[in-house]
């Protein structure tokens, strides 16, 4: 059974979708919602790694009411405190009088409701170990943990870390996943298609993308580049390190990984319902592009549902062509598109792939 960590965007509509899924799907689905994650907009003192308009800010009383109902249904609450630039006028890591006390008061206020803090900045992890001895941490994928010595170092030096969400590039390396998960439990990003034309975005645009949004910088947006790359190199959809719902059982059996993170929390409630149901069922059909919260739908002032459907129609890649996609357990980034041509050959074998026509 997969344990799903499902995105929550702190809206009434998202909450109602989650409660519907818990009532109607939780007990009968092969995989279950184990936890929710997200950040309640401007209530997060360090801001976000996403544009402000994408994360909603509800009233505190409403947040606590949602938390109580979710926890009564056995759901963990994971709070995303994972900005790469954790410093504001109110709370800073250094150079601000009383910053440590302010951060302690903030986290202590939420701590009774939060099961795990999702963190990417080591300074915040150090702070939690020093001042919040009962708090638990999930290391964010933004930290880019990708080697076994890094996993072991975290286990030895940060005992409050309960799970690690490792670098996306390791999603298909079963040997590595098995070894890393034996040190600390892993949580894998399942429906993640972040890449630059099929090449791992980490080491190219990914960190700059997060920094730009964390700092609210204007004039440049990495999203524009990766959207363009997917259009000019459509085989990138296959080369991304996604994990199909029907693959999760094999992951658990062969690597021991039980936790899977379902992305797309700042998208609309329709997408949340679809993607959660799909991973709970452990079976996806239709267009591969439907598993990804399309970036075109995140533009300010756009109708998310309409733009999501429009972007999906830009290319049709039937998930069924991956039914016999053997070897994804050894899908290593250094050989992708060079020594290994599996994705390119799969692309060419399907009639219509190379002309980009929706079918």
N, C-alpha and C positions, 0 to 999 in steps of 0.2 A: 504493500500500500504506500503510495506516495503521499507525503505530507506537504501540502501546498501553502506557500506564503503568498497571499493574494493582495494586490495593491488596493489601497483605500484612499480616496481623494477628499474625505471629510465633507461630503455633501449628503443631504437627506436621501437623494436618489441612489447614491452608492451604498448607503447603509441599508436601504430597503432591498436592494438587489442581494446584498450579502445575507440578510435575514431570510429572504425567499429561498436562496440556495441552501441554507442551513436547514430550513424546514422541509424542503422538497427533495433535495438531492443528497444530503450529507450521509444518510444512513445506508443508501443503496448504491453509492458510487464506488468504484474500485479505489480511487484516490479521494482524499478528503481535505477540506480546508482546515489547516492546522493553526494558521496565524494570519494576521493582516499587518501591512506595513504602510507607512506614509508619513507625511509631515503636515500639520495643520496650518499651512500658509504662514502668515506673519507672526503666529504664536511661536514659531521656531526662532530662537534668538540669533542664530547664525545664518539665517536665510537658507536658500535652497540651491541645488545644482540645476534648477529649471527656472524658466522665466516666471515672474511673479503671477502673471495672469493664469498660469496653468495650475496653481495650487490654491485651493479655497481656504478661507479663514472663517470658521464657524464660531458661535458663542461657546465659551468654556463650559457652561452648564450643559449644552447640547453634546459636546464632546464626551463629557463624563457619563452622560446618560447612554450614549452609544457604547462606550467601553464596558459599562456594567452589563448591558444586554449581551454583548459579544462574549464577554468572559463567562457569563452564565451559561453560554452555549459551548464552553470549553475552548474558546479561541484565545490564543496568545496575542498580545498587543506589542508590536514592534514599532518603535518611534524612530524615524529617519532623522538623525542629527549628523548628516554626512557631507556637509559643505566642505569643499576643499579650502575655503577661505573663512575659517571660523573667527571672524572678528567684526564687531559692529561698534557703534558709539556706546551701546549699552553694555555689551559683554565682549571682552577681548582676552586673548591668551597672554598678552604681556603689554606693559606700558600703560595700562588703564587702572586707575585706583579702584580697588574693591572688585576687580573683575572676577577673581576666584570666588569671592563670597557671593557675587551675583549669579554666577553660573551654578554654584552649589544650591542656592535658594531656588533657582529655576528648576533644576533637575530634581531636587527633593520634593518640590511641589507636584511634579508629575510621577515621581518614582513609585508611588503606591498603585498607580494605574498601568504602568509600563512594565512589560516583562523583559524586553531586550531593547537596548539602544543600538541602532545601526550607525556605525561610525567609520569614517575614512581617514580622519586626521589623527596621527599618533599623539599629538599634544592633548587632545580630548580623552584618548584612551588612558594616557598617563594620569590625567586629572581624575578620572573615574576611579582608577586603582588607588589613588592617594586619598580621595575624599568621599568616595561613595562605595564602601566595601561590600554592600549587598546588591549592587547593580550588576546586571549581566549585559554583555556586549556581543553583537554580531559584527564582524569585520566586513565592511562594504566591499563590493567588487571594485569600487573606485580606487581602493588601495593597491589593486593589481598584484595580489599574492599569486605567484605562479611557480614557485620552487618548493621542494620539500624542506630544505633548510629554513626557509621563511616560515613555513607552517610550524616546524619544530620550535623555532625561536619564539613565535607567538605563544605556543603552549607552555614554554619554559618561563616566559617573562610577563605574560598578561593572563593570569589564571582566571580572570573574570570573563574571558572570551568563551562563549558557549557554542558558536558556529562561525565558520568562515565562508563567505561567498567569494570564491576564487576568481582569478582572471578568466574571462570568457574563452580565451585561447585554449584552455585546458579542458573544456567541456567534452571533448571527444577522445581524450587520452585516458583510456580505462586503467592502464597500468599506474599512471600518476594518481588518478582519482582514488583508486583502491588504497594506495600507500598513504596519501594525504588524509583520507577519511579515517584511517586507523589511528592517526595522531589526534585530529580534532574533527568533529562532524562538519561536513561540507553542506552548503546550500547552493545549488546550481541555478543560474538564470536559464529558464527553459525556452521562452519564446523571444530570444534576443537575436536580432539581425543586424546589430551595429557593426559596420565594416566600411572600408573604403574600396569599393569595387571588388569585394570578396577578400581583401587583405585585412588582417587584424588592425583595427583602428588604434589600439594601444600602441604607443610609440610613434604615432602619426598625429591624428587630430583629437583623440579622445580626451586627454588631459586638458588641452587647450579649450576644448568644448566645455568641459565642466568648469574650468577657471573663468571663462568668459561669462557664463551664466551665473556663477556664484558671485562674481564681482559686479554683475549687471553692466558689463561693458557693452558699448554699442559700436556699430560700424563694421562688424565682422561676425559671421555666424557659421560655425562648422556644419550645422544642419544643412545649409544650402549646398555645401560641397558633397556630403554623403548622399543626399537625395539625387543630385546630378549623377554621381557615380553609379548608383543603382540603375539609372535609366540608360547610361551609356555602356554599362557592363552588367546586363541583367543576369548573367550566370552567378553573380554575387549572391543572389538569393539562396542558391544551393550551397555556396561556399561558406556562408555564415554558420556559426556554431550553435544553431538552434537545436533543441531536443524535442522531437515529436512526442505527443502524449502517449502514443503506442510504444515508445521506446523506454518509458520510465521504469516499467517492471524489470526490464533487463538491466538497467542501470543499478537498481537496488539489489538484484540478485548477484550481479557480478562485481560491483564496486562497494556495496554497502551503503551508498548514498541514498538517503530517504527524503531529504528536504529539497524541494524545487520551488524556485521563486518565479511567479507569473508576473511579467511586467505589463505596463500600460495603465498605471494608476491615475495618471492625469488625463486620461481619455474619458469619454462619456460612459454613462451607466450601461448603455447597450453593449459596448465593447467589453466592459467588465463582466457582464452576465455571460456573453458568448465565450470569452476566453476561459473563464473559470469553469463553466459547464464542460467545455471541451477537454480541459486537462483533468477534471474530476472523472470524466468518462473514460480517460486513457485512449481516446480514439478521435483522430481528426480526419476529416474528408474535405473535399472541395479545393479551394485555391490556397496554396501555401502562403500567399501574401496576407490572407485573412488572420494569420496568427500574430501579426506584427501590428502594433498600434502605429499606424502610418503617421510620419512626421508632418505631412501636409495638413493633417487634421488638427495640429496643435497651434496653428497660426492665430494670432490675436484677432478676435472678432469673427472668426469663421464658425460655421455650423459643423461641430465635430462629427456627428453621425453622417452627414452628407459628404463631407470631405473624406472621411474614412472609406466609405463605399466607392467614391470616385477614384481614390488612389488605388484601391484594390483592383479596380477594373483596368488599370493601366497595363497589366500583364497577367496572364492566367497560367499558373504552374500547378497542375493537379497533384495533390499530395500523394495520390496513388502511384505516381511514377517512382516514389521512394520506398514502396513496399518491399522491394528486393534490394535495397540500398545497402549492400554488405560492406563491411570494412569501416563503417563510421566510428567504430570503437578505437580505431588507430588513425584518426583524422588529425594529423599533426601539422601545425602551421608552417613549419620550415619546408615541407615538401608540397604544400598545397599549390596547385597550378604550375608546379615545376616538374618534380618527379611523378607526382600523382595527377592524373587527368580525369579522375572518376567523374567529377562534377561537369567538366566540359563535355565528356563523352555522353553522360546522361542527358545533358542539355541538347546535344545534337541528335540523339536518338529519338527524342520526342518530337513528332511532327508539329511544327509551328513555333518551337522555342526560339529559333534563330531569327524569325521575322518580327518577334515582339507583338504579334497579333493576339488580342484577347479572344478566347474561344469558349 
